Amino acid sequence: PSENGFNTDVLALYDWVKARSGNSSILFWGHSLGTGIAINAARKLQEERGVQVDAVVVESPYTNIRDAAANIPFTKIYRQFPGFEYLILDSMARAGMFFRSDENVKVLSCPLLILHAEDDGVVPPKLGHKLYETALKAYKDKSKVKFITFPQKLGLGHDYISFNPELPALVK
């Protein structure tokens, strides 16, 4: 897998869906690693084809893959060892994996909905909030950028935002 490969796959899927969806709205929805993929594809579609996806929804997003890897709790123990940045963080860059959502949202103009649970134990909510702040500064129409947090008491964590019964109404 590569960042370019993911972009190619998502744009091919978009073309397939668009050809079969009539006038239905099409949005990109990404979760965790998929948030970078969804935002990348939306930017590519907009810049390379002049087409704007109807919306982008991201659950448990991060600013870029380097920030995500540096901040996920799993890597906490390894951060203290020499070579962590080179072996872990830089290896992704050498493999062409950047997923610069923080840069990509500066270019988007489609509606952007960011969802994050306060008790996300994989991708820290601070990264979702930072992505929101970046998008909010960049968007001309601030009303197109929304950030919804889900309280810890709901227990949605990293994987269960989609189980929230209020989600369909929030997305609409």
C-alpha positions as CSV (number, residue, x, y, z in Angstrom):
1,P,0.0,0.0,0.0
2,S,1.1,3.6,-0.7
3,E,-0.4,7.0,-0.4
4,N,-0.6,7.3,-4.2
5,G,-2.2,3.9,-4.4
6,F,-4.9,4.8,-1.9
7,N,-5.6,8.0,-3.9
8,T,-5.9,6.0,-7.1
9,D,-8.2,3.5,-5.5
10,V,-10.5,6.1,-4.0
11,L,-10.8,8.1,-7.2
12,A,-11.6,5.0,-9.1
13,L,-14.3,4.1,-6.6
14,Y,-15.6,7.7,-6.8
15,D,-15.9,7.4,-10.6
16,W,-17.7,4.1,-10.2
17,V,-20.2,5.4,-7.7
18,K,-20.7,8.7,-9.6
19,A,-21.6,6.8,-12.8
20,R,-24.2,4.8,-10.9
21,S,-25.6,7.3,-8.4
22,G,-27.6,9.7,-10.6
23,N,-27.9,13.0,-8.8
24,S,-27.3,11.6,-5.3
25,S,-24.8,13.3,-3.1
26,I,-21.5,11.7,-2.7
27,L,-19.3,12.2,0.3
28,F,-16.0,10.8,1.5
29,W,-16.1,9.3,4.9
30,G,-12.9,8.2,6.6
31,H,-12.1,6.6,9.9
32,S,-8.6,6.8,11.6
33,L,-6.0,6.1,8.9
34,G,-8.9,6.5,6.4
35,T,-9.3,10.1,7.3
36,G,-6.0,11.0,5.6
37,I,-7.1,9.0,2.6
38,A,-10.5,10.7,2.4
39,I,-9.1,14.2,2.7
40,N,-6.3,13.4,0.2
41,A,-8.8,12.1,-2.3
42,A,-11.1,15.1,-1.9
43,R,-8.2,17.5,-2.6
44,K,-7.0,15.5,-5.6
45,L,-10.5,15.5,-7.0
46,Q,-10.8,19.2,-6.5
47,E,-7.4,20.2,-7.9
48,E,-6.9,17.6,-10.7
49,R,-10.5,17.4,-12.0
50,G,-12.1,20.6,-10.8
51,V,-14.8,18.6,-9.0
52,Q,-15.8,19.1,-5.5
53,V,-17.0,16.1,-3.4
54,D,-20.3,16.9,-1.7
55,A,-18.8,16.6,1.8
56,V,-16.0,15.0,3.7
57,V,-16.7,13.3,7.1
58,V,-13.8,12.2,9.2
59,E,-13.9,10.1,12.4
60,S,-10.9,10.1,14.7
61,P,-8.7,12.2,12.4
62,Y,-5.1,13.3,12.7
63,T,-3.2,16.2,11.3
64,N,-0.6,14.1,9.4
65,I,0.7,10.6,9.7
66,R,3.9,11.7,11.4
67,D,2.0,13.5,14.2
68,A,-0.3,10.5,14.5
69,A,2.5,8.1,14.9
70,A,4.3,10.4,17.4
71,N,1.2,10.8,19.5
72,I,-0.6,7.4,19.6
73,P,-0.4,5.9,23.0
74,F,1.1,2.7,21.6
75,T,4.3,4.5,20.7
76,K,4.7,6.2,24.1
77,I,7.2,3.6,25.5
78,Y,9.3,3.7,22.3
79,R,9.6,7.5,22.1
80,Q,12.2,7.5,24.8
81,F,14.6,5.3,22.8
82,P,17.2,6.8,20.5
83,G,16.4,6.3,16.9
84,F,12.6,6.4,17.4
85,E,12.2,9.2,14.9
86,Y,14.4,7.7,12.3
87,L,13.2,4.1,12.6
88,I,9.5,4.8,13.0
89,L,8.5,8.4,11.9
90,D,11.0,8.9,9.1
91,S,10.4,5.4,7.7
92,M,6.9,6.4,6.8
93,A,8.2,9.4,4.9
94,R,10.8,7.3,3.1
95,A,7.9,5.0,2.0
96,G,6.0,8.0,0.7
97,M,3.4,8.0,3.5
98,F,2.6,11.5,4.6
99,F,-1.2,11.9,4.7
100,R,-0.9,15.7,5.3
101,S,-4.5,16.3,6.2
102,D,-3.4,19.6,7.9
103,E,-2.1,20.9,4.5
104,N,-5.0,19.4,2.4
105,V,-7.8,21.0,4.4
106,K,-6.3,24.4,3.6
107,V,-7.2,23.7,-0.1
108,L,-10.7,22.2,0.4
109,S,-13.9,24.1,0.0
110,C,-16.4,21.3,0.4
111,P,-18.2,20.9,3.7
112,L,-16.0,19.2,6.3
113,L,-17.3,17.4,9.4
114,I,-14.8,16.3,12.0
115,L,-15.9,13.7,14.6
116,H,-13.9,12.7,17.6
117,A,-14.6,11.0,20.9
118,E,-13.0,12.4,24.0
119,D,-12.1,8.9,25.1
120,D,-10.3,7.9,21.9
121,G,-7.4,5.9,23.1
122,V,-5.7,5.5,19.7
123,V,-5.7,8.9,18.0
124,P,-5.6,11.7,20.6
125,P,-8.6,14.1,20.3
126,K,-6.1,17.0,20.3
127,L,-5.1,16.0,16.8
128,G,-8.7,16.2,15.6
129,H,-9.1,19.6,17.3
130,K,-5.9,20.8,15.7
131,L,-7.1,19.7,12.3
132,Y,-10.4,21.6,12.9
133,E,-8.5,24.8,13.8
134,T,-6.4,24.5,10.7
135,A,-9.4,24.0,8.5
136,L,-11.4,26.8,10.2
137,K,-8.6,29.3,9.6
138,A,-8.3,28.3,5.9
139,Y,-11.9,28.0,4.9
140,K,-13.5,31.2,3.5
141,D,-16.9,30.0,4.5
142,K,-16.5,29.0,8.1
143,S,-19.9,27.5,8.3
144,K,-18.7,24.6,6.1
145,V,-16.4,23.3,8.9
146,K,-17.8,21.6,11.9
147,F,-16.2,19.7,14.8
148,I,-18.3,17.4,17.0
149,T,-16.9,15.8,20.1
150,F,-18.5,12.9,21.9
151,P,-18.3,12.9,25.7
152,Q,-16.3,10.2,27.4
153,K,-19.4,9.0,29.3
154,L,-20.7,7.6,26.0
155,G,-17.8,5.2,25.8
156,L,-17.4,5.5,22.0
157,G,-13.6,5.5,22.1
158,H,-11.8,5.1,18.8
159,D,-14.1,2.7,17.0
160,Y,-17.7,3.3,18.0
161,I,-18.7,6.8,16.9
162,S,-20.7,5.2,14.1
163,F,-22.8,3.3,16.7
164,N,-24.1,6.6,18.2
165,P,-27.8,6.7,17.4
166,E,-27.6,10.5,17.0
167,L,-25.0,10.3,14.2
168,P,-27.4,10.4,11.2
169,A,-29.0,13.6,12.4
170,L,-25.6,15.1,13.2
171,V,-24.3,14.4,9.7
172,K,-27.4,15.8,8.0
